[in-house]
Amino acid sequence: MNGVIKIGAVTSLCFLSCCVQVREGESKIKMPDSVNASMQVPPNSAPSLENLPERKAKFLWREDRSNAELGTVVNEIVINEKLCNSLSDAERAALGYVVTFIGSDCNWDGQANKDFNNLKCLANNALGLGYQCSEEHLDFLRRWFRNDEASLDALKSCASVPMTATTQETFDFINLKVKDNMISVEFAVTGFCMNSGESWSWTGTNHFLFEDNGLMLTKKEESEVSKHSQKK
């Protein structure tokens, strides 16, 4: 596949402020205080120190592709498979944190189970994180952000939102930049609400500090949300 993973996505993007009720198919996993004990990383499972190579690379982007089966042009998410094969665990954790909160062609593996933790997301799979909001996914991130209380708290609100949800957000691109002990993840997001025909877009960059064999989110930059309506 020439170093990329390609998965079809819904072409039409239709937003969030329009739907105050619980999103269709969404589950927010709230973790009790008692789970804090599990955030303590045993000495034999602590992330190992890695030398981070300096790099600038595209991790995810979108392309319009002709789909012979559907007989139409389909907007696809494309992931840089070659980059994924060379990522350090620190880079995987930084990218993994960002993709936790935005969808990337997410579909239930069969039927949704009672815990809503069998949602397959393209970016999670590419990073080897398992199902969205599963213990495999969250435990990996909790280990890397064990010294970052704000990020640990944010992970408690991990949400499982499939592509069939009425209201959702998805990525337009994700870029990775690494220099010295800083990892920056730049991204663009499009959201939509099918019921109202509203859509919106925004961009952001998360800056992570790599030290003490862990990560800390030191700065979040977000643009203003640009809203659009398809209804006349």
Order of alpha helices (4+ residues) and beta strands (2+ residues): beta-beta-beta-beta-alpha-alpha-beta-beta-alpha-alpha-alpha-beta-beta-beta-beta-beta-beta
